[in-house]
């Protein structure tokens, strides 16, 4: 290639940053507001120029020159921009670490007047920059000693990433796909902190804020994977306040509360300095103007973490709000963000701006997808998980009424009559756990009255956002009808429902469309008996058991509609359980005797009719932890 055909190097700026003499080391708490020293130089490609060299080149007034073996095109607009830039940007100044990262990761010629060719640092700054940009790997951490379980390789990488950002005082957004284990990665981080001798005595409590629908699930997962952590749940009418709350909170490792209480109890929560403030389902703080969001952003925390499967649902302002919680000021003010990113990207599809924003947020957002080849290799073909839900006050009242009425009758009966009453009680309590409308059968509205339904909606929204399809099993045809109508209205998508009364022709059409039509219904509700056998529904990679048939063999048959030959994806199985009710206690009994489960419960629920009245009282009793707000 002739010299005039070779691509020329560009004129730009190079930023050098170094830690100030009195700044903390990487083991201390730094953050994006930490000040660093900086110095700007002119660069052509990778080559630095002194001010004198640059002035000599400009004085030649020719469009193409050779500098140290490189041909350089001196564009008049870039030369003028460089002169103006260096008149404004004085050397040997101070800037925040956040400003330095913004410049190095995302700034463009339109912002500075000329491109930033490179950013270099010394000591811990060089280490930080190399790791944030992926030039060097983050130091791996070991599975915490008190973690009861096994972390998959990608999960351990997630914990290492969280620990790395914490080390430098940065907020982190863990945005993995649903089902990949964000919960246990956060739990592992808390345990990892306590494995460090220097942290054993000084680590304060963490505050976890989440929707009411998953408070119980978090509590159960913490008990399962980290029984050494002391957990306090702050919700309900009898929750502590004022000094009593503060004294109780500091005796625990983690305090769980809800988004609504983060606003309602902001005075109590803001008096403590939390080691972490963690927001789960972080899309709940996507509206920066909301009082709830503002209350959460004002909480005192040494470290902040956001967990979400959907960091951006509709608008880029949602991402800005989450980042503003994690690392205040990093993406500029809301006005600046709209001008520099939201409007150019959303209105004008500016790919350069989109790439710039991606580079800016990438170091602080970790998102792994189920479709990633490295993730698929780590995943089992089928992942089963319990989804623990709370009852609403209405459900709890109905539940108690059923128990009191039926126990009185059971005590006075025997033989076949007693067995019938026990099975009838089981049926009624299952209906109450599903939804009051199913139990009362009055056709009343569904929203806001069932913990299970609220959680199902949230999980389905996330699954649909990821382009997944799902099967939803219920043993009640009437519940299937209610679910179909409600989900179609709330999610705005077509929902199929197959039950015992579905004609064969209609059934075949639904199965074919679900399997083959990408634009067809992504959700398929099936009654357990009608849809539990003889169907091939491998287009689904989620299986939801909305209510439980206490026979593992029957449930497994239903799950195998999706998990069978022809399935190309990993299948996630979600089994819903209402906390503190007969659902949880029967589930525990089956888990304890899993190896004998089929022989014990092979006849469905008849084995429960053999229990004594005292055992039934214990089985049916409603625990305090069952009820949400």
C-alpha positions as CSV (number, residue, x, y, z in Angstrom):
1,X,0.0,0.0,0.0
2,X,1.3,3.4,-0.9
3,X,2.0,5.9,1.9
4,X,-0.9,8.2,0.8
5,X,-3.3,5.2,1.0
6,X,-2.4,4.3,4.6
7,X,-4.8,5.3,7.3
8,X,-3.4,8.2,9.3
9,X,-3.2,8.5,13.1
10,X,-5.6,11.0,14.7
11,X,-4.8,14.0,16.8
12,X,-6.3,13.8,20.3
13,X,-5.7,14.1,24.0
14,X,-4.2,11.7,26.6
15,X,-5.2,11.9,30.2
16,X,-2.7,10.9,33.0
17,X,-4.1,10.5,36.5
18,X,-2.4,9.6,39.7
19,X,-3.5,9.2,43.3
20,X,-2.9,12.1,45.6
21,X,-0.2,11.7,48.3
22,X,-2.8,11.7,51.1
23,X,-5.4,9.5,49.4
24,X,-6.3,6.1,50.7
25,X,-5.0,2.9,49.1
26,X,-7.2,0.4,47.2
27,X,-8.0,-1.4,50.5
28,X,-9.7,1.8,51.8
29,X,-13.1,3.2,50.9
30,X,-12.6,5.4,47.9
31,X,-15.5,6.0,45.5
32,X,-16.1,8.1,42.5
33,X,-15.8,11.4,44.4
34,X,-12.2,10.7,45.5
35,X,-9.9,13.4,44.1
36,X,-7.0,12.5,41.8
37,X,-4.2,14.5,40.2
38,X,-4.3,14.9,36.5
39,X,-2.3,16.1,33.5
40,X,-3.3,16.4,29.9
41,X,-1.0,15.9,27.0
42,X,-1.5,16.0,23.2
43,X,-1.2,12.6,21.5
44,X,-1.2,11.3,17.9
45,X,-2.4,7.7,18.2
46,X,-0.3,6.2,21.0
47,X,2.4,8.8,20.7
48,X,2.6,11.7,23.1
49,X,3.7,15.2,21.9
50,X,5.2,18.0,23.9
51,X,3.6,21.4,23.7
52,X,6.6,22.6,21.7
53,X,6.3,19.7,19.2
54,X,2.6,20.4,18.7
55,X,3.2,24.1,18.1
56,X,5.9,23.3,15.5
57,X,3.6,20.9,13.7
58,X,0.8,23.5,13.6
59,X,3.2,26.2,12.3
60,X,3.9,24.1,9.2
61,X,0.3,24.7,8.1
62,X,0.2,21.5,5.9
63,X,-2.6,19.0,6.0
64,X,-0.4,15.9,6.1
65,X,2.8,15.4,8.1
66,X,4.9,12.6,9.3
67,X,5.5,12.2,13.0
68,X,7.9,9.5,14.3
69,X,7.1,7.2,11.4
70,X,3.4,7.9,11.4
71,X,1.5,9.9,8.8
72,X,-0.9,12.3,10.4
73,X,-3.7,14.2,8.9
74,X,-4.0,17.6,10.6
75,X,-7.7,18.5,10.2
76,X,-8.2,22.2,10.8
77,X,-11.2,21.7,13.1
78,X,-9.2,19.3,15.3
79,X,-6.2,21.6,15.5
80,X,-8.4,24.5,16.5
81,X,-10.2,22.2,19.0
82,X,-6.8,21.1,20.5
83,X,-5.6,24.7,20.9
84,X,-8.9,25.7,22.6
85,X,-9.0,22.6,24.7
86,X,-5.5,23.1,26.2
87,X,-6.3,26.7,26.9
88,X,-9.2,25.5,29.1
89,X,-7.8,22.2,30.5
90,X,-4.9,23.3,32.7
91,X,-2.3,20.7,33.5
92,X,-1.4,19.6,37.1
93,X,-4.9,20.0,38.4
94,X,-7.4,17.9,40.4
95,X,-10.5,16.1,39.3
96,X,-12.8,13.4,40.8
97,X,-12.1,9.8,40.0
98,X,-15.6,9.7,38.5
99,X,-14.7,12.5,36.1
100,X,-11.5,10.7,35.1
101,X,-13.5,7.5,34.4
102,X,-16.2,9.3,32.5
103,X,-13.5,10.9,30.3
104,X,-11.6,7.7,29.8
105,X,-14.6,5.4,29.2
106,X,-17.2,7.5,27.5
107,X,-16.2,11.0,26.3
108,X,-16.1,11.7,22.6
109,X,-14.9,14.5,20.3
110,X,-18.3,16.2,20.5
111,X,-17.9,16.6,24.3
112,X,-14.3,17.7,24.6
113,X,-13.7,19.0,21.1
114,X,-11.3,16.2,20.2
115,X,-11.1,12.5,21.0
116,X,-9.5,11.1,24.1
117,X,-6.9,8.7,22.9
118,X,-6.0,7.1,26.2
119,X,-6.2,7.4,30.0
120,X,-3.4,6.0,32.1
121,X,-2.8,5.9,35.9
122,X,-0.3,4.9,38.5
123,X,-0.5,2.5,41.4
124,X,-4.0,1.5,42.5
125,X,-5.5,3.8,39.8
126,X,-3.8,1.8,37.1
127,X,-5.0,-1.5,38.8
128,X,-8.5,-0.1,38.9
129,X,-8.6,1.1,35.3
130,X,-7.2,-2.1,34.0
131,X,-9.8,-4.1,35.8
132,X,-12.7,-1.8,35.0
133,X,-11.9,-1.9,31.3
134,X,-11.3,-5.7,31.4
135,X,-7.6,-5.5,30.6
136,X,-6.8,-7.5,33.7
137,X,-9.0,-10.0,35.5
138,X,-10.6,-9.4,38.8
139,X,-9.1,-11.4,41.7
140,X,-11.3,-14.4,42.3
141,X,-12.8,-15.0,45.8
142,X,-13.3,-18.4,47.4
143,X,-16.7,-19.7,48.3
144,X,-17.4,-18.3,51.8
145,X,-16.8,-20.8,54.7
146,X,-20.3,-20.4,56.1
147,X,-22.1,-20.7,52.8
148,X,-24.4,-23.8,52.8
149,X,-24.4,-24.8,49.2
150,X,-22.4,-24.8,46.0
151,X,-21.7,-21.7,43.8
152,X,-21.4,-22.3,40.1
153,X,-18.3,-20.8,38.4
154,X,-20.2,-17.9,36.9
155,X,-21.8,-17.2,40.3
156,X,-18.4,-17.1,42.0
157,X,-17.3,-14.6,39.3
158,X,-20.3,-12.5,40.2
159,X,-19.4,-12.5,43.9
160,X,-15.7,-11.6,43.0
161,X,-17.0,-8.7,40.9
162,X,-19.2,-7.4,43.7
163,X,-16.3,-7.7,46.1
164,X,-14.0,-5.8,43.7
165,X,-16.3,-2.9,43.3
166,X,-16.9,-2.8,47.0
167,X,-13.1,-2.6,47.6
168,X,-13.0,0.6,45.7
169,X,-16.2,2.1,47.1
170,X,-18.3,1.8,43.9
171,X,-22.0,0.8,43.7
172,X,-22.8,-2.3,41.6
173,X,-25.8,-3.4,39.6
174,X,-26.2,-7.1,39.3
175,X,-28.5,-7.6,36.3
176,X,-28.4,-11.3,35.5
177,X,-31.3,-13.1,33.9
178,X,-34.0,-14.5,36.2
179,X,-33.0,-17.8,37.7
180,X,-29.2,-17.4,37.5
181,X,-28.8,-16.8,41.2
182,X,-28.6,-13.1,42.0
183,X,-29.9,-13.9,45.5
184,X,-27.2,-16.4,46.5
185,X,-24.5,-14.1,45.0
186,X,-25.6,-11.3,47.3
187,X,-25.8,-13.7,50.3
188,X,-22.3,-15.0,49.4
189,X,-20.9,-11.4,49.4
190,X,-22.3,-10.8,52.9
191,X,-20.6,-14.0,54.1
192,X,-17.4,-13.2,52.2
193,X,-17.2,-9.9,54.2
194,X,-17.4,-11.8,57.5
195,X,-14.6,-14.2,56.4
196,X,-12.1,-11.4,56.5
197,X,-10.5,-11.0,59.9
198,X,-10.4,-7.2,59.7
199,X,-14.2,-7.1,59.0
200,X,-15.3,-9.7,61.6
201,X,-16.1,-7.2,64.4
202,X,-16.8,-3.9,62.5
203,X,-19.2,-5.0,59.7
204,X,-22.5,-3.3,60.3
205,X,-26.0,-4.5,59.3
206,X,-27.1,-4.6,55.7
207,X,-30.5,-3.2,54.7
208,X,-32.3,-5.1,51.9
209,X,-35.3,-3.4,50.3
210,X,-37.6,-5.5,48.1
211,X,-41.2,-5.8,47.1
212,X,-43.5,-7.3,49.8
213,X,-44.1,-10.3,47.5
214,X,-40.5,-11.6,48.0
215,X,-39.8,-10.7,51.6
216,X,-40.6,-14.2,52.7
217,X,-38.6,-15.7,49.9
218,X,-35.5,-13.7,50.9
219,X,-35.9,-14.8,54.5
220,X,-36.1,-18.4,53.6
221,X,-33.1,-18.3,51.2
222,X,-31.0,-16.6,53.9
223,X,-32.0,-19.3,56.4
224,X,-31.1,-22.0,53.9
225,X,-27.8,-20.7,52.5
226,X,-26.5,-18.6,55.4
227,X,-27.9,-19.8,58.7
228,X,-25.0,-18.1,60.5
229,X,-26.4,-14.6,59.5
230,X,-28.9,-13.0,61.9
231,X,-31.9,-11.8,59.9
232,X,-34.5,-9.3,61.0
233,X,-37.7,-8.7,59.0
234,X,-39.0,-5.2,59.4
235,X,-42.7,-5.1,58.4
236,X,-46.2,-5.6,59.7
237,X,-48.2,-3.6,62.3
238,X,-46.1,-4.7,65.2
239,X,-42.8,-3.6,63.7
240,X,-40.4,-1.7,65.9
241,X,-39.7,2.0,65.6
242,X,-37.4,4.7,66.9
243,X,-34.6,3.7,69.3
244,X,-36.1,0.2,69.8
245,X,-35.7,-0.4,66.1
246,X,-32.2,1.0,65.9
247,X,-31.0,-1.2,68.9
248,X,-32.6,-4.3,67.4
249,X,-31.2,-3.6,63.9
250,X,-27.6,-3.3,65.0
251,X,-27.9,-6.8,66.6
252,X,-28.6,-8.3,63.2
253,X,-26.5,-8.9,60.1
254,X,-29.3,-8.0,57.7
255,X,-32.6,-6.2,57.9
256,X,-35.3,-6.9,55.3
257,X,-38.0,-4.4,54.6
258,X,-40.2,-3.3,51.7
259,X,-40.2,-0.3,49.3
260,X,-43.4,1.1,50.9
261,X,-41.9,1.0,54.4
262,X,-38.6,2.5,53.1
263,X,-40.7,5.6,52.5
264,X,-43.1,5.3,55.5
265,X,-40.3,4.6,58.0
266,X,-37.6,6.7,56.4
267,X,-36.9,8.6,59.7
268,X,-36.0,5.3,61.5
269,X,-34.0,3.9,58.6
270,X,-32.0,7.1,58.0
271,X,-30.7,7.2,61.6
272,X,-28.5,4.2,61.0
273,X,-25.3,3.9,58.9
274,X,-25.8,0.7,56.9
275,X,-22.9,-1.4,55.6
276,X,-25.0,-2.0,52.5
277,X,-28.3,-0.7,51.1
278,X,-29.4,-3.3,48.6
279,X,-32.5,-2.8,46.4
280,X,-33.9,-6.0,44.8
281,X,-36.2,-5.6,41.8
282,X,-34.4,-2.3,41.4
283,X,-36.8,-1.2,38.7
284,X,-38.9,0.0,41.7
285,X,-36.6,3.1,41.9
286,X,-36.7,3.8,38.2
287,X,-38.7,7.0,38.7
288,X,-36.3,9.5,40.3
289,X,-39.0,12.0,41.1
290,X,-41.0,9.5,43.2
291,X,-40.9,10.1,47.0
292,X,-40.1,6.4,47.6
293,X,-37.0,6.7,45.3
294,X,-35.9,9.9,47.0
295,X,-36.2,8.4,50.5
296,X,-34.1,5.4,49.5
297,X,-31.4,7.5,47.9
298,X,-31.0,9.5,51.1
299,X,-30.2,6.5,53.3
300,X,-26.7,6.4,54.8
301,X,-24.8,3.4,53.3
302,X,-21.1,2.6,52.9
303,X,-22.0,0.5,49.9
304,X,-24.9,0.2,47.5
305,X,-26.1,-2.7,45.3
306,X,-29.0,-3.0,42.9
307,X,-30.4,-6.3,41.8
308,X,-32.6,-6.5,38.7
309,X,-33.3,-8.6,35.7
310,X,-34.4,-5.5,33.7
311,X,-32.2,-2.5,34.3
312,X,-34.0,-0.7,31.5
313,X,-37.7,-1.4,30.9
314,X,-39.0,1.5,28.8
315,X,-36.7,4.6,29.0
316,X,-33.0,5.3,29.6
317,X,-34.0,7.6,32.4
318,X,-34.7,4.4,34.4
319,X,-31.0,3.4,34.0
320,X,-29.9,6.8,35.1
321,X,-32.0,6.6,38.2
322,X,-30.5,3.3,39.2
323,X,-27.0,4.5,38.5
324,X,-27.7,7.7,40.5
325,X,-28.6,5.6,43.5
326,X,-25.4,3.5,43.1
327,X,-22.9,6.1,42.1
328,X,-24.4,9.6,42.5
329,X,-23.3,12.1,39.9
330,X,-21.5,9.6,37.7
331,X,-23.8,10.0,34.7
332,X,-24.3,13.7,35.4
333,X,-27.5,15.4,36.4
334,X,-30.8,14.2,35.0
335,X,-30.9,17.2,32.7
336,X,-27.4,16.6,31.4
337,X,-28.2,12.9,30.9
338,X,-31.3,13.6,28.8
339,X,-29.3,16.1,26.7
340,X,-26.2,13.9,26.2
341,X,-27.7,10.5,26.0
342,X,-31.5,9.9,26.3
343,X,-32.6,12.3,23.6
344,X,-29.9,11.5,21.1
345,X,-30.3,7.7,21.6
346,X,-34.1,7.4,22.0
347,X,-35.2,10.1,19.5
348,X,-32.4,10.1,16.9
349,X,-31.0,6.5,17.3
350,X,-27.5,7.9,17.8
351,X,-25.3,4.8,17.8
352,X,-22.1,6.7,18.9
353,X,-24.0,8.0,21.9
354,X,-25.3,4.6,22.7
355,X,-21.8,3.1,22.5
356,X,-20.5,5.8,24.7
357,X,-23.2,5.2,27.3
358,X,-22.5,1.5,27.2
359,X,-18.8,2.0,27.9
360,X,-19.7,4.3,30.8
361,X,-22.0,1.9,32.6
362,X,-20.4,-1.4,31.7
363,X,-17.9,-1.5,34.6
364,X,-20.8,-1.1,37.1
365,X,-23.4,-3.3,35.6
366,X,-23.0,-7.1,35.3
367,X,-25.5,-8.8,33.1
368,X,-25.2,-12.5,32.2
369,X,-27.9,-14.1,30.0
370,X,-29.1,-17.7,30.1
371,X,-28.1,-17.9,26.4
372,X,-24.5,-17.0,27.0
373,X,-22.4,-20.1,26.0
374,X,-20.2,-19.7,29.1
375,X,-23.3,-19.7,31.3
376,X,-25.1,-22.6,29.6
377,X,-22.1,-24.8,30.3
378,X,-22.4,-24.1,34.0
379,X,-26.2,-24.7,34.2
380,X,-28.0,-28.0,34.8
381,X,-30.6,-29.0,32.3
382,X,-33.3,-28.5,34.9
383,X,-33.3,-26.1,37.8
384,X,-35.9,-26.5,40.5
385,X,-36.6,-23.7,43.0
386,X,-39.2,-22.9,45.6
387,X,-40.9,-19.5,45.4
388,X,-42.0,-18.5,48.9
389,X,-45.0,-16.2,49.1
390,X,-46.8,-14.4,51.9
391,X,-50.6,-14.3,52.4
392,X,-52.5,-11.0,52.3
393,X,-54.5,-10.0,55.4
394,X,-57.7,-11.0,53.6
395,X,-56.2,-14.5,52.8
396,X,-55.0,-14.9,56.4
397,X,-58.5,-14.1,57.8
398,X,-60.2,-16.6,55.5
399,X,-57.5,-19.2,56.3
400,X,-58.1,-18.9,60.0
401,X,-61.9,-19.0,59.6
402,X,-61.7,-22.3,57.6
403,X,-59.3,-23.9,60.1
404,X,-61.5,-23.0,63.1
405,X,-64.7,-24.2,61.4
406,X,-63.3,-27.5,60.0
407,X,-61.2,-28.5,63.1
408,X,-64.4,-28.4,65.2
409,X,-66.1,-30.7,62.7
410,X,-63.1,-33.1,62.4
411,X,-62.9,-33.5,66.2
412,X,-66.5,-34.8,66.3
413,X,-66.3,-37.2,63.3
414,X,-64.6,-40.5,62.5
415,X,-64.0,-43.0,59.7
416,X,-64.9,-42.1,56.1
417,X,-66.7,-38.9,57.3
418,X,-63.5,-37.7,59.0
419,X,-61.4,-38.5,55.9
420,X,-63.8,-36.5,53.8
421,X,-63.6,-33.5,56.1
422,X,-59.8,-33.5,56.1
423,X,-59.6,-33.6,52.3
424,X,-62.3,-30.9,52.1
425,X,-60.2,-28.7,54.5
426,X,-57.1,-29.3,52.4
427,X,-59.0,-28.2,49.3
428,X,-60.4,-25.1,50.9
429,X,-57.1,-24.0,52.4
430,X,-55.4,-24.5,49.0
431,X,-58.0,-22.3,47.4
432,X,-57.5,-19.6,50.0
433,X,-53.7,-19.7,49.4
434,X,-54.3,-19.3,45.7
435,X,-56.8,-16.4,45.8
436,X,-59.8,-15.3,47.9
437,X,-61.9,-15.1,44.7
438,X,-61.3,-18.8,44.0
439,X,-62.5,-19.7,47.5
440,X,-65.5,-17.4,47.7
441,X,-66.4,-17.8,44.0
442,X,-68.0,-14.4,43.9
443,X,-66.3,-13.2,40.7
444,X,-64.7,-10.3,42.5
445,X,-61.6,-8.4,41.3
446,X,-58.2,-10.2,41.6
447,X,-55.5,-7.4,41.9
448,X,-53.8,-6.8,45.3
449,X,-55.5,-9.7,47.2
450,X,-53.1,-12.7,46.7
451,X,-49.4,-12.9,47.5
452,X,-49.0,-15.8,45.0
453,X,-50.6,-13.9,42.2
454,X,-48.5,-10.8,42.8
455,X,-45.3,-12.8,42.6
456,X,-46.4,-14.8,39.6
457,X,-47.1,-11.5,37.7
458,X,-43.6,-10.2,38.6
459,X,-41.9,-13.3,37.5
460,X,-43.9,-13.6,34.3
461,X,-43.1,-10.0,33.4
462,X,-39.4,-10.7,33.7
463,X,-39.6,-13.9,31.7
464,X,-41.5,-12.2,28.9
465,X,-39.0,-9.3,28.9
466,X,-36.3,-12.0,28.2
467,X,-38.3,-13.5,25.4
468,X,-39.1,-16.7,27.3
469,X,-42.2,-18.9,27.2
470,X,-43.8,-20.5,30.3
471,X,-46.2,-23.2,31.4
472,X,-48.4,-22.5,34.4
473,X,-49.9,-25.6,36.2
474,X,-52.9,-25.5,38.6
475,X,-55.0,-28.4,39.7
476,X,-58.1,-26.1,39.7
477,X,-59.9,-25.4,36.4
478,X,-61.6,-22.4,38.0
479,X,-58.2,-20.9,39.0
480,X,-57.0,-21.5,35.5
481,X,-59.9,-19.5,34.1
482,X,-59.2,-16.6,36.6
483,X,-55.5,-16.6,35.8
484,X,-56.1,-16.6,32.0
485,X,-58.4,-13.6,32.1
486,X,-56.3,-11.7,34.6
487,X,-52.9,-12.3,33.0
488,X,-54.2,-11.4,29.5
489,X,-55.4,-8.0,30.9
490,X,-52.3,-7.2,33.0
491,X,-49.6,-8.5,30.7
492,X,-51.3,-7.6,27.4
493,X,-50.4,-10.9,25.8
494,X,-52.5,-13.9,24.6
495,X,-52.7,-16.7,27.1
496,X,-53.7,-20.3,26.3
497,X,-55.6,-22.5,28.8
498,X,-56.0,-26.2,28.5
499,X,-58.3,-28.1,30.9
500,X,-60.4,-31.3,30.9
501,X,-63.2,-29.8,28.9
502,X,-61.0,-28.5,26.1
503,X,-62.0,-30.1,22.7
504,X,-59.2,-32.1,21.1
505,X,-59.2,-29.9,17.9
506,X,-58.8,-26.8,20.0
507,X,-56.2,-28.4,22.1
508,X,-54.1,-29.4,19.1
509,X,-54.3,-25.9,17.6
510,X,-53.1,-24.4,20.9
511,X,-50.2,-26.8,21.2
512,X,-49.1,-26.2,17.6
513,X,-49.3,-22.5,17.9
514,X,-47.4,-22.4,21.3
515,X,-44.7,-24.6,19.8
516,X,-44.3,-23.1,16.4
517,X,-45.6,-19.5,16.4
518,X,-43.0,-17.1,17.7
519,X,-45.6,-14.3,17.8
520,X,-48.3,-16.5,19.4
521,X,-49.2,-16.9,23.1
522,X,-46.0,-17.0,25.3
523,X,-48.0,-18.4,28.3
524,X,-49.8,-21.7,28.5
525,X,-52.0,-22.5,31.6
526,X,-52.8,-26.1,32.1
527,X,-54.9,-28.0,34.6
528,X,-52.6,-30.6,36.2
529,X,-54.6,-33.6,35.2
530,X,-55.5,-32.5,31.7
531,X,-52.1,-31.2,30.8
532,X,-49.9,-33.3,32.9
533,X,-49.3,-36.1,30.4
534,X,-49.1,-36.7,26.7
535,X,-48.1,-33.2,25.6
536,X,-44.9,-31.9,24.1
537,X,-44.4,-28.2,25.0
538,X,-40.7,-27.8,24.7
539,X,-41.0,-24.2,23.5
540,X,-41.4,-23.3,27.2
541,X,-38.3,-22.9,29.4
542,X,-40.2,-21.9,32.5
543,X,-42.6,-24.2,34.4
544,X,-44.7,-22.6,37.2
545,X,-46.6,-24.8,39.7
546,X,-49.0,-22.2,41.0
547,X,-50.5,-24.7,43.5
548,X,-49.1,-28.0,44.6
549,X,-50.2,-31.5,44.0
550,X,-48.6,-33.3,46.9
551,X,-47.4,-36.2,44.8
552,X,-43.9,-35.6,43.4
553,X,-44.5,-38.1,40.6
554,X,-47.5,-36.1,39.3
555,X,-45.6,-32.8,39.5
556,X,-42.6,-34.3,37.7
557,X,-44.9,-35.6,34.9
558,X,-46.2,-32.1,34.4
559,X,-42.8,-30.6,34.5
560,X,-41.7,-33.0,31.8
561,X,-44.1,-31.4,29.3
562,X,-41.3,-28.9,28.8
563,X,-38.3,-30.9,30.1
564,X,-38.1,-33.7,27.5
565,X,-36.3,-34.7,24.3
566,X,-36.3,-31.8,21.9
567,X,-35.7,-29.2,24.6
568,X,-32.8,-27.0,23.6
569,X,-32.9,-24.6,26.6
570,X,-32.3,-25.0,30.3
571,X,-35.7,-25.4,32.1
572,X,-36.5,-23.4,35.3
573,X,-39.1,-25.0,37.5
574,X,-40.8,-22.6,40.0
575,X,-42.9,-24.3,42.8
576,X,-45.0,-21.8,44.7
577,X,-45.3,-22.2,48.5
578,X,-47.2,-20.0,50.9
579,X,-45.1,-19.3,54.0
580,X,-46.4,-20.4,57.4
581,X,-49.3,-22.4,56.0
582,X,-50.1,-26.1,55.4
583,X,-48.3,-25.6,52.0
584,X,-45.0,-25.0,53.6
585,X,-45.4,-27.8,56.2
586,X,-46.4,-30.4,53.7
587,X,-43.5,-29.3,51.5
588,X,-41.1,-29.8,54.4
589,X,-42.5,-33.2,55.2
590,X,-42.0,-34.3,51.6
591,X,-38.5,-32.9,51.4
592,X,-37.5,-34.7,54.6
593,X,-38.6,-38.0,53.2
594,X,-37.8,-37.4,49.5
595,X,-36.3,-40.9,49.0
596,X,-39.6,-42.4,50.2
597,X,-41.9,-39.7,48.7
598,X,-43.5,-41.7,46.0
599,X,-44.4,-44.6,48.3
600,X,-45.6,-42.2,51.1
601,X,-47.7,-39.8,49.0
602,X,-48.3,-42.0,46.0
603,X,-52.0,-41.9,46.6
604,X,-52.2,-38.1,46.3
605,X,-53.3,-36.6,49.6
606,X,-54.9,-39.6,51.3
607,X,-51.9,-40.0,53.5
608,X,-52.8,-36.8,55.3
609,X,-56.2,-38.1,56.4
610,X,-54.5,-40.6,58.6
611,X,-53.0,-37.9,60.9
612,X,-54.3,-37.4,64.4
613,X,-56.4,-34.3,65.3
614,X,-53.4,-32.9,67.2
615,X,-51.2,-33.4,64.1
616,X,-53.8,-31.8,61.9
617,X,-53.9,-28.7,64.2
618,X,-50.2,-28.3,63.8
619,X,-50.4,-28.8,60.0
620,X,-53.2,-26.3,59.5
621,X,-52.0,-23.7,62.0
622,X,-51.2,-20.2,60.6
623,X,-47.8,-18.8,61.6
624,X,-47.2,-15.1,62.3
625,X,-44.7,-15.0,59.5
626,X,-47.4,-16.0,56.9
627,X,-48.9,-12.6,56.6
628,X,-47.5,-9.7,54.5
629,X,-48.4,-6.1,54.9
